[in-house]
Amino acid sequence: MTHYRKHVFFCINARAEDCESCARSGSVEAHAHAKKRLQEIRQHGPGMVRINKAGCLDRCTEGPVLVVYPEGTWYRYLDTSDIDEIIDEHILAGRPVARLMV
């Protein structure tokens, strides 16, 4: 058994000003929102879900992005409503969200 049921990595990398990057597209705020939401519903921590920051995940043109393990499912998102949908459908209910997949 793994330490976490799901492990979610948010790219929060900030590249040079003339390059696209997840941090300039709201990933820092999205990460904070996801972590807070899972803490509020008591689903964050060992045996449950871990929300982590990651450096560059090398998908800058598709960002902002996150990846959910153990499945290895990649998502792009626009706002916190997309994050909530990923949490509700994939992380909690086990149903990947096809419209947000990379």
N, CA, C and O of each residue as an XYZ file, in Angstrom:
408
protein
N       0.845     -1.190      0.000
C       0.000      0.000      0.000
C       0.887      1.249      0.000
O       1.908      1.289      0.686
N       0.497      2.252     -0.761
C       1.267      3.484     -0.807
C       0.916      4.364      0.382
O      -0.094      4.162      1.057
N       1.773      5.338      0.619
C       1.554      6.260      1.736
C       0.336      7.157      1.494
O      -0.351      7.556      2.434
N       0.078      7.468      0.210
C      -1.088      8.281     -0.161
C      -1.919      7.525     -1.180
O      -1.375      6.848     -2.052
N      -3.215      7.636     -1.073
C      -4.122      7.018     -2.050
C      -3.984      7.709     -3.400
O      -3.977      7.057     -4.444
N      -3.873      9.031     -3.369
C      -3.636      9.843     -4.572
C      -2.569     10.869     -4.227
O      -2.503     11.374     -3.107
N      -1.737     11.163     -5.215
C      -0.688     12.165     -5.055
C      -0.815     13.099     -6.254
O      -0.701     12.665     -7.401
N      -1.052     14.389     -5.987
C      -1.313     15.366     -7.041
C      -0.181     16.385     -7.071
O       0.122     17.024     -6.063
N       0.436     16.528     -8.236
C       1.536     17.469     -8.405
C       1.098     18.622     -9.303
O       0.685     18.410    -10.443
N       1.191     19.840     -8.782
C       0.894     21.058     -9.530
C       2.204     21.675     -9.986
O       3.078     21.953     -9.165
N       2.349     21.892    -11.287
C       3.507     22.636    -11.768
C       3.323     24.090    -11.319
O       2.307     24.714    -11.625
N       4.299     24.616    -10.602
C       4.250     26.020    -10.195
C       5.486     26.762    -10.702
O       5.873     27.796    -10.157
N       6.085     26.225    -11.735
C       7.311     26.803    -12.285
C       7.059     28.154    -12.940
O       6.048     28.358    -13.610
N       8.001     29.074    -12.732
C       7.965     30.390    -13.382
C       9.193     30.501    -14.270
O      10.317     30.571    -13.772
N       8.990     30.517    -15.561
C      10.087     30.674    -16.522
C      10.355     32.153    -16.749
O       9.716     33.012    -16.141
N      11.296     32.440    -17.619
C      11.616     33.827    -17.960
C      10.353     34.548    -18.419
O       9.417     33.922    -18.917
N      10.335     35.858    -18.248
C       9.131     36.647    -18.540
C       8.596     36.479    -19.954
O       7.392     36.617    -20.169
N       9.443     36.189    -20.906
C       8.995     36.066    -22.297
C       8.543     34.643    -22.653
O       8.267     34.356    -23.818
N       8.467     33.760    -21.667
C       8.052     32.376    -21.905
C       6.750     32.073    -21.169
O       6.459     32.653    -20.123
N       5.983     31.161    -21.733
C       4.783     30.699    -21.041
C       5.206     29.881    -19.822
O       6.204     29.163    -19.875
N       4.464     29.982    -18.743
C       4.744     29.135    -17.592
C       3.487     28.990    -16.745
O       2.594     29.837    -16.769
N       3.444     27.907    -16.006
C       2.275     27.618    -15.173
C       2.081     28.672    -14.085
O       0.949     29.060    -13.794
N       3.175     29.135    -13.486
C       3.047     30.110    -12.397
C       2.372     31.396    -12.873
O       1.636     32.021    -12.109
N       2.605     31.794    -14.096
C       1.969     32.999    -14.633
C       0.517     32.745    -15.055
O      -0.189     33.668    -15.462
N       0.093     31.515    -14.956
C      -1.273     31.151    -15.352
C      -2.129     30.722    -14.167
O      -3.158     30.073    -14.353
N      -1.722     31.071    -12.964
C      -2.545     30.817    -11.794
C      -2.302     29.517    -11.059
O      -3.119     29.119    -10.228
N      -1.196     28.842    -11.345
C      -0.980     27.538    -10.712
C      -0.712     27.617     -9.211
O      -1.078     26.703     -8.471
N      -0.084     28.687     -8.757
C       0.186     28.824     -7.320
C      -1.133     28.924     -6.550
O      -1.312     28.281     -5.515
N      -2.041     29.730     -7.066
C      -3.364     29.882     -6.445
C      -4.180     28.594     -6.548
O      -4.885     28.231     -5.607
N      -4.088     27.908     -7.679
C      -4.819     26.650     -7.863
C      -4.324     25.588     -6.878
O      -5.123     24.856     -6.295
N      -3.013     25.510     -6.698
C      -2.428     24.576     -5.728
C      -2.971     24.858     -4.330
O      -3.411     23.942     -3.635
N      -2.940     26.119     -3.920
C      -3.420     26.504     -2.588
C      -4.906     26.169     -2.423
O      -5.331     25.695     -1.369
N      -5.683     26.420     -3.470
C      -7.122     26.115     -3.427
C      -7.352     24.617     -3.234
O      -8.156     24.218     -2.391
N      -6.652     23.784     -4.008
C      -6.836     22.334     -3.917
C      -6.456     21.825     -2.534
O      -7.175     21.017     -1.948
N      -5.337     22.292     -2.017
C      -4.888     21.837     -0.698
C      -5.881     22.245      0.392
O      -6.232     21.439      1.254
N      -6.325     23.492      0.346
C      -7.287     23.981      1.339
C      -8.596     23.199      1.257
O      -9.160     22.809      2.279
N      -9.070     22.975      0.046
C     -10.336     22.248     -0.132
C     -10.270     20.844      0.436
O     -11.189     20.410      1.130
N      -9.188     20.127      0.147
C      -9.051     18.768      0.667
C      -8.853     18.751      2.179
O      -9.294     17.818      2.850
N      -8.199     19.764      2.718
C      -8.070     19.861      4.174
C      -9.436     20.104      4.819
O      -9.748     19.522      5.857
N     -10.235     20.953      4.208
C     -11.565     21.258      4.739
C     -12.469     20.025      4.801
O     -13.269     19.878      5.724
N     -12.333     19.151      3.816
C     -13.172     17.945      3.812
C     -12.435     16.740      4.413
O     -12.874     15.597      4.287
N     -11.319     17.025      5.062
C     -10.526     16.018      5.774
C     -10.098     14.856      4.886
O     -10.201     13.690      5.268
N      -9.613     15.201      3.684
C      -9.123     14.194      2.751
C      -7.655     14.404      2.404
O      -7.139     13.763      1.488
N      -6.975     15.295      3.125
C      -5.574     15.600      2.841
C      -4.696     14.999      3.934
O      -4.906     15.264      5.117
N      -3.713     14.191      3.539
C      -2.776     13.639      4.498
C      -2.519     12.163      4.265
O      -3.080     11.573      3.342
N      -1.673     11.558      5.096
C      -1.318     10.149      4.937
C      -2.554      9.253      4.844
O      -3.517      9.403      5.597
N      -2.494      8.316      3.893
C      -3.604      7.396      3.673
C      -4.702      7.977      2.814
O      -5.629      7.273      2.413
N      -4.596      9.276      2.530
C      -5.624      9.945      1.723
C      -4.963     10.588      0.508
O      -4.372      9.892     -0.318
N      -5.059     11.892      0.397
C      -4.552     12.616     -0.772
C      -3.456     13.577     -0.338
O      -3.542     14.192      0.725
N      -2.433     13.702     -1.160
C      -1.365     14.665     -0.936
C      -1.330     15.618     -2.125
O      -1.244     15.187     -3.275
N      -1.399     16.926     -1.838
C      -1.283     17.958     -2.860
C       0.119     18.538     -2.748
O       0.502     19.049     -1.696
N       0.886     18.459     -3.832
C       2.271     18.904     -3.826
C       2.563     19.936     -4.907
O       1.918     19.963     -5.956
N       3.545     20.780     -4.629
C       4.098     21.687     -5.630
C       5.182     20.926     -6.383
O       5.886     20.090     -5.816
N       5.300     21.228     -7.654
C       6.369     20.640     -8.458
C       7.045     21.744     -9.247
O       6.433     22.763     -9.567
N       8.298     21.532     -9.552
C       8.987     22.417    -10.478
C       8.439     22.151    -11.870
O       7.348     21.600    -12.018
N       9.168     22.529    -12.860
C       8.695     22.394    -14.240
C       8.375     20.935    -14.572
O       9.203     20.044    -14.384
N       7.173     20.716    -15.063
C       6.749     19.396    -15.517
C       6.896     19.274    -17.037
O       6.491     18.274    -17.630
N       7.479     20.303    -17.658
C       7.846     20.305    -19.081
C       6.659     20.161    -20.032
O       6.745     19.490    -21.061
N       5.547     20.806    -19.664
C       4.382     20.846    -20.561
C       3.870     22.277    -20.631
O       2.665     22.526    -20.605
N       4.810     23.209    -20.719
C       4.526     24.641    -20.598
C       3.471     25.144    -21.582
O       2.650     25.987    -21.220
N       3.478     24.652    -22.794
C       2.517     25.145    -23.779
C       1.108     24.629    -23.528
O       0.156     25.122    -24.134
N       0.959     23.647    -22.648
C      -0.353     23.085    -22.350
C      -0.887     23.545    -21.006
O      -1.994     23.171    -20.618
N      -0.130     24.337    -20.304
C      -0.409     24.677    -18.918
C      -1.494     25.698    -18.712
O      -2.020     26.272    -19.665
N      -1.828     25.922    -17.451
C      -1.205     25.267    -16.312
C      -1.623     23.797    -16.221
O      -2.716     23.413    -16.636
N      -0.721     22.995    -15.666
C      -0.970     21.556    -15.612
C      -0.779     20.997    -14.212
O      -0.097     21.573    -13.365
N      -1.412     19.846    -14.007
C      -1.189     19.033    -12.817
C      -1.238     17.583    -13.257
O      -1.767     17.262    -14.322
N      -0.684     16.714    -12.430
C      -0.728     15.282    -12.725
C      -1.143     14.541    -11.458
O      -0.686     14.851    -10.358
N      -2.028     13.545    -11.640
C      -2.553     12.750    -10.532
C      -1.942     11.353    -10.610
O      -2.036     10.673    -11.632
N      -1.316     10.940     -9.509
C      -0.776      9.594     -9.398
C      -1.556      8.832     -8.337
O      -2.047      9.450     -7.392
N      -1.689      7.499     -8.454
C      -0.827      6.621     -9.221
C      -1.206      6.448    -10.688
O      -0.479      5.790    -11.431
N      -2.319      7.019    -11.121
C      -2.761      6.810    -12.501
C      -1.857      7.468    -13.540
O      -1.730      6.967    -14.658
N      -1.233      8.575    -13.182
C      -0.440      9.320    -14.154
C      -1.320     10.101    -15.115
O      -0.975     10.262    -16.285
N      -2.452     10.587    -14.630
C      -3.389     11.345    -15.457
C      -3.024     12.824    -15.411
O      -2.939     13.425    -14.340
N      -2.812     13.397    -16.587
C      -2.434     14.802    -16.723
C      -3.666     15.647    -17.026
O      -4.529     15.266    -17.817
N      -3.720     16.811    -16.370
C      -4.823     17.746    -16.584
C      -4.298     19.157    -16.834
O      -3.241     19.548    -16.341
N      -5.066     19.901    -17.609
C      -4.913     21.352    -17.697
C      -6.181     21.943    -17.103
O      -7.226     21.293    -17.091
N      -6.093     23.170    -16.612
C      -7.243     23.790    -15.972
C      -7.196     25.289    -16.199
O      -6.143     25.855    -16.492
N      -8.352     25.923    -16.061
C      -8.424     27.372    -16.233
C      -8.646     28.103    -14.921
O      -8.140     29.209    -14.726
N      -9.405     27.483    -14.017
C      -9.777     28.188    -12.791
C     -10.105     27.190    -11.690
O      -9.978     25.979    -11.874
N     -10.527     27.712    -10.546
C     -10.798     26.838     -9.406
C     -12.010     25.928     -9.630
O     -12.116     24.881     -8.993
N     -12.908     26.307    -10.510
C     -14.031     25.395    -10.788
C     -13.527     24.135    -11.492
O     -14.055     23.048    -11.258
N     -12.512     24.267    -12.349
C     -11.900     23.082    -12.960
C     -11.195     22.240    -11.900
O     -11.281     21.012    -11.926
N     -10.500     22.890    -10.970
C      -9.823     22.169     -9.884
C     -10.857     21.415     -9.053
O     -10.651     20.249     -8.717
N     -11.964     22.071     -8.720
C     -13.022     21.408     -7.949
C     -13.583     20.200     -8.687
O     -13.870     19.175     -8.069
N     -13.740     20.310     -9.989
C     -14.247     19.183    -10.778
C     -13.256     18.016    -10.754
O     -13.665     16.861    -10.633
N     -11.969     18.308    -10.868
C     -10.947     17.255    -10.801
C     -10.974     16.590     -9.424
O     -10.890     15.366     -9.319
N     -11.091     17.392     -8.379
C     -11.155     16.845     -7.020
C     -12.395     15.971     -6.849
O     -12.295     14.824     -6.415
N     -13.562     16.514     -7.190
C     -14.823     15.790     -6.984
C     -14.915     14.525     -7.820
O     -15.271     13.460     -7.315
N     -14.594     14.648     -9.096
C     -14.786     13.523    -10.011
C     -13.638     12.518     -9.979
O     -13.872     11.325     -9.786
N     -12.412     12.977    -10.165
C     -11.295     12.032    -10.262
C     -10.761     11.618     -8.893
O     -10.693     10.430     -8.579
N     -10.385     12.598     -8.088
C      -9.713     12.278     -6.831
C     -10.648     11.604     -5.836
O     -10.254     10.634     -5.189
N     -11.857     12.087     -5.703
C     -12.786     11.505     -4.722
C     -13.639     10.373     -5.283
O     -13.878      9.384     -4.590
N     -14.100     10.499     -6.521
C     -15.021      9.508     -7.075
C     -14.354      8.499     -8.017
O     -14.972      7.506     -8.399
N     -13.096      8.753     -8.391
C     -12.392      7.805     -9.248
C     -12.763      7.857    -10.714
O     -12.492      6.915    -11.458
N     -13.388      8.964    -11.143
C     -13.787      9.106    -12.545
C     -12.969     10.226    -13.190
O     -13.244     11.400    -12.942
N     -11.979      9.893    -14.006
C     -11.188     10.927    -14.670
C     -12.069     11.896    -15.475
O     -13.112     11.514    -16.006
N     -11.630     13.137    -15.550
C     -12.387     14.187    -16.223
C     -11.815     14.361    -17.630
O     -10.829     15.073    -17.824
N     -12.430     13.718    -18.590
C     -11.898     13.664    -19.961
C     -11.716     15.059    -20.575
O     -10.719     15.294    -21.257
N     -12.637     15.971    -20.354
C     -12.554     17.280    -21.007
C     -11.359     18.113    -20.550
O     -10.978     19.063    -21.234
N     -10.760     17.772    -19.400
C      -9.618     18.526    -18.899
C      -8.279     17.796    -19.078
O      -7.223     18.337    -18.749
N      -8.332     16.586    -19.592
C      -7.093     15.818    -19.755
C      -6.210     16.396    -20.850
O      -6.683     16.890    -21.874
N      -4.920     16.315    -20.598
C      -3.921     16.719    -21.604
C      -3.686     15.523    -22.488
O      -2.886     15.592    -23.421
